[in-house]
């Protein structure tokens, strides 16, 4: 799900034309999920206004040496083919143990039937299959809320 630099530059120029308050420096680009199909499905939830939150394993941030998201940070979201499709702004970041993620956050993620039980099942499976740190009921989870700034 890599995007070419020219496509990102063009998308960012379009976003800045539509939203002149956006900064000149292009934000990081990334996709939700671990597969192109997953990226497309989660992106659709964002574009439909259903998904306003996401969760990541703190261990994965640490293993990759990536900084945690910060309130006010912008991101370009890619689809499964790597094309830029949306700009998001982070509005809240909280790190809690997996077993303390709230029903409100689970609903904001928009997956499954949007219940906490479904969220736990989906994310336990995801981190078991795709996280270098694996899964544990008390693992630290970075819960991020965001708003859609500019859809394509």
Buried (B, 14 or more C-beta within 10 A) or exposed (E): BEBEEEBBEEBBEEBBEEEEEBEEEBBEBBBBBEEBEBBBBBBBBBBEEBBBBBBBBBBBBEEEEEEBBEEEBBBBBBBBEBBBBBBBBBBBBBBBEBEEBEEEBBBBBBBEEBEBEBBBEBBBEBBEEBBEBEBBEEBBBBBBBBEBBBBB
